[in-house]
């Protein structure tokens, strides 16, 4: 039986560019940071750490852009579109966190994890700049934290915890995309490339019935 879809343009070009900006720079930071931590001290390691800090600055530009676009951008780009308190409470009560949503826009339950991810990335930028200042005397915090080694252990530990939290987010994010593509038969992943979201007629009908209750 042929599946019938309705599509809608949801993600504007700026939102899609910023999504990939954050995604690629985050992956670049994770890769360079992991490699540098496994290398012996020397010129090669220093080069990778320098690359790591450079990519970190690129990430900060993307974060600032996403924050601004989350305030002044179109409806589905704004952070207000991520807040679904009623849906979060209902999901906790029903214990249904992976149910498909018939509305266009960010999935209500996934939105909570996105907000958490943005908060985590802001924290990682702060802790990263702190480490760069303490260890290398670089970045906007250099004058305040240069050689303040008493803070090094706690900042470094929390930065590593943040790294593994991001790994967890990426795995669950990609896993949820694969699950919904398979289970709900909806081309979800392409939306952050094309900007178009698809919903089945059954989903849209179900959403309208829920809204009328």
Legacy VTK file of the C-alpha trace (Angstrom):
# vtk DataFile Version 3.0
C-alpha trace
ASCII
DATASET POLYDATA
POINTS 213 float
0.000 0.000 0.000
1.357 3.395 -1.043
2.003 5.768 1.866
0.532 9.254 1.406
2.458 12.205 2.803
1.926 15.901 3.384
5.049 18.020 3.390
5.814 21.455 4.765
8.835 23.757 4.627
9.942 23.961 8.270
13.691 24.510 8.588
14.932 27.708 6.933
18.348 27.918 5.302
20.011 29.731 8.207
18.782 27.112 10.680
20.070 24.275 8.508
23.468 25.929 8.010
23.816 26.544 11.747
22.794 22.952 12.488
25.610 21.579 10.326
28.002 24.266 11.568
27.476 23.073 15.145
27.440 19.398 14.190
30.664 19.422 12.150
32.592 21.684 14.519
31.489 19.551 17.486
32.683 16.393 15.734
35.928 18.154 14.853
36.457 19.151 18.471
35.686 15.673 19.748
38.068 14.057 17.265
40.948 16.491 17.788
40.530 16.484 21.566
40.483 12.700 21.753
43.515 12.339 19.476
45.534 14.969 21.328
44.811 13.328 24.686
46.265 10.048 23.386
49.425 11.571 21.908
52.796 11.950 23.573
53.878 15.515 24.422
55.639 17.166 21.530
55.190 19.271 18.420
52.579 16.950 16.913
50.437 17.059 20.019
50.840 20.832 20.252
49.664 21.156 16.662
46.545 19.067 17.342
45.759 21.088 20.492
46.131 24.294 18.469
43.763 22.848 15.876
41.375 21.894 18.677
41.315 25.450 20.025
40.840 26.889 16.539
37.842 24.664 15.872
36.543 25.663 19.304
36.511 29.310 18.207
34.623 28.299 15.072
32.093 26.505 17.272
31.615 29.614 19.410
30.731 31.644 16.316
28.111 29.027 15.432
26.736 28.991 18.984
26.365 32.781 19.013
24.650 32.614 15.615
22.257 29.895 16.808
21.371 31.835 19.952
20.630 34.950 17.933
18.606 32.981 15.379
16.773 31.264 18.212
15.572 34.703 19.297
14.942 36.569 16.045
14.532 33.727 13.529
11.296 32.330 12.070
8.828 30.307 14.141
10.417 26.866 14.004
13.934 28.255 14.576
13.050 30.048 17.809
13.790 28.493 21.180
10.160 29.052 22.150
9.295 26.325 19.603
11.317 23.852 21.696
9.248 24.297 24.837
6.431 21.729 25.168
5.884 21.438 28.904
2.450 19.827 28.569
3.767 17.164 26.191
6.764 16.473 28.457
4.507 15.890 31.448
2.159 13.667 29.442
5.127 11.645 28.137
6.411 11.072 31.672
2.985 9.924 32.797
2.423 7.625 29.811
6.116 6.589 29.583
5.922 7.024 25.810
9.004 9.005 24.821
9.441 7.783 21.242
5.902 8.201 19.938
5.581 9.924 16.580
4.114 13.406 16.544
1.698 14.557 13.852
2.543 18.241 14.151
5.185 19.877 11.994
8.275 21.214 13.713
10.531 19.820 16.400
9.387 16.625 18.097
8.135 17.640 21.593
10.216 15.067 23.471
13.293 15.534 21.283
13.080 19.296 21.856
13.966 18.802 25.507
17.163 16.964 24.566
18.009 19.702 22.032
17.737 22.371 24.713
19.960 20.252 26.921
22.462 19.891 24.088
22.616 23.640 23.497
23.185 24.210 27.205
25.905 21.548 27.193
27.648 23.119 24.212
27.660 26.539 25.906
29.166 24.915 29.000
31.813 23.137 26.889
32.766 26.429 25.248
33.226 27.997 28.686
35.229 25.108 30.123
37.271 24.870 26.916
38.201 28.552 27.070
39.095 28.081 30.739
41.468 25.210 29.932
43.012 27.167 27.059
43.631 30.070 29.418
45.143 27.975 32.213
47.345 25.741 30.055
48.197 27.931 27.064
47.456 31.517 28.098
45.078 31.908 25.170
41.486 33.043 24.752
39.280 35.669 26.422
39.893 34.232 29.920
43.711 34.242 29.687
44.237 37.317 31.873
42.050 35.844 34.612
43.025 32.162 34.598
46.598 31.969 33.275
48.562 29.488 35.443
45.645 29.074 37.866
46.382 25.363 38.133
44.267 24.972 41.274
41.201 24.984 38.998
42.689 22.688 36.384
41.570 19.320 37.748
37.895 20.155 38.276
37.564 22.026 34.973
39.326 19.266 33.058
37.140 16.583 34.660
33.893 18.400 33.910
35.103 19.038 30.345
35.644 15.289 29.933
32.221 14.525 31.406
30.771 16.959 28.898
32.563 15.105 26.106
30.904 11.813 27.052
27.543 13.533 27.481
27.838 14.778 23.896
28.737 11.263 22.737
25.589 10.000 24.470
23.476 12.706 22.809
24.837 11.927 19.337
24.226 8.185 19.731
20.659 8.657 21.008
19.924 11.388 18.441
21.040 9.276 15.492
19.399 6.197 17.009
16.063 7.996 17.346
16.285 9.175 13.723
16.913 5.628 12.508
14.113 4.280 14.701
11.494 6.757 13.443
12.584 6.366 9.817
12.067 2.606 10.179
9.085 2.507 12.525
7.043 5.459 11.252
8.117 5.244 7.614
8.875 8.977 7.475
11.922 10.521 5.740
13.088 12.504 8.763
16.850 12.919 8.310
16.549 14.673 4.948
14.590 17.546 6.540
17.741 19.191 7.891
19.096 19.216 4.324
16.014 20.107 2.298
14.102 22.016 4.974
10.948 19.994 4.274
9.251 17.779 6.840
6.882 14.973 5.913
3.912 13.642 7.852
1.579 10.812 6.920
-2.084 11.613 6.512
-2.791 9.241 9.398
-0.475 11.189 11.703
-2.027 14.525 10.784
-5.524 13.152 11.311
-4.500 11.713 14.684
-2.979 15.034 15.728
-6.194 16.891 14.870
-8.238 14.392 16.905
-5.927 14.830 19.905
-6.170 18.626 19.697
-9.963 18.411 19.673
-10.144 16.392 22.905
LINES 1 214
213 0 1 2 3 4 5 6 7 8 9 10 11 12 13 14 15 16 17 18 19 20 21 22 23 24 25 26 27 28 29 30 31 32 33 34 35 36 37 38 39 40 41 42 43 44 45 46 47 48 49 50 51 52 53 54 55 56 57 58 59 60 61 62 63 64 65 66 67 68 69 70 71 72 73 74 75 76 77 78 79 80 81 82 83 84 85 86 87 88 89 90 91 92 93 94 95 96 97 98 99 100 101 102 103 104 105 106 107 108 109 110 111 112 113 114 115 116 117 118 119 120 121 122 123 124 125 126 127 128 129 130 131 132 133 134 135 136 137 138 139 140 141 142 143 144 145 146 147 148 149 150 151 152 153 154 155 156 157 158 159 160 161 162 163 164 165 166 167 168 169 170 171 172 173 174 175 176 177 178 179 180 181 182 183 184 185 186 187 188 189 190 191 192 193 194 195 196 197 198 199 200 201 202 203 204 205 206 207 208 209 210 211 212
